[in-house]
């Protein structure tokens, strides 16, 4: 699953049937594969858009849920 998510991030044009077959051998359903791809793809998209637009977290973000 993680190898597939990394491949989506680094070389999405190289995804092929063998990638899906490997996931199926590990017990992932078509729906699972869709979810993995959707989450990885959206994460990549949103981070690239935030970087392009220079969107940075506010100061409170760095203290939320963290021990100081």
matplotlib code that plots the C-alpha trace (Angstrom):
import matplotlib.pyplot as plt

x = [0.0, 2.7, 4.8, 1.7, 1.1, 4.7, 4.5, 1.4, 3.5, 6.7, 5.8, 2.1, 2.4, 4.3, 1.4, 0.5, -1.6, 1.2, 0.8, -2.9, -2.2, 0.3, -2.2, -4.8, -2.3, -2.0, -5.8, -6.8, -10.1, -10.8, -12.5, -9.5, -7.2, -9.5, -9.3, -5.5, -5.2, -7.8, -6.2, -2.6, -3.7, -5.6, -2.8, -0.4, -2.7, -3.5, 0.1, 1.2, -1.5, -0.6, 3.1, 2.3, 0.1, 2.6, -0.1, 1.5, 0.0, -0.8, 1.2, -1.5, -1.0, 2.4, 1.1, -2.1, -1.9, 1.8, 3.5, 5.6]
y = [0.0, 2.5, 1.6, 2.3, 5.6, 6.6, 5.7, 7.9, 10.7, 10.2, 8.6, 8.4, 8.0, 4.7, 3.0, -0.2, -3.4, -5.0, -2.4, -3.2, -7.0, -6.6, -4.8, -7.5, -10.2, -8.4, -8.5, -5.0, -4.8, -2.5, -0.1, -0.1, 0.7, 3.5, 4.9, 4.6, 6.4, 9.1, 9.9, 10.0, 12.0, 14.5, 14.9, 15.5, 18.0, 20.0, 20.3, 21.4, 24.0, 25.2, 25.4, 27.2, 29.8, 30.1, 29.2, 28.6, 27.5, 30.1, 30.2, 28.2, 25.3, 24.6, 24.3, 22.4, 18.8, 19.2, 19.0, 22.1]
z = [0.0, 0.9, -2.2, -4.3, -2.5, -3.0, -6.7, -7.1, -5.6, -7.5, -10.8, -11.3, -15.1, -14.5, -12.7, -14.4, -14.0, -12.0, -9.3, -8.9, -9.0, -6.2, -4.1, -4.8, -3.7, -0.4, 0.1, -1.0, -2.9, -5.8, -3.4, -1.1, -4.0, -5.0, -1.5, -1.3, -4.7, -3.8, -0.4, -1.8, -4.9, -2.9, -0.3, -3.2, -4.9, -1.8, -0.7, -4.2, -4.3, -0.8, -1.7, -5.0, -3.2, -0.3, 2.2, 5.5, 8.8, 11.4, 14.6, 16.6, 14.3, 15.6, 19.2, 18.6, 20.0, 20.7, 24.0, 24.7]

ax = plt.figure().add_subplot(projection="3d")
ax.plot(x, y, z, "-o")
ax.set_aspect("equal")
plt.show()
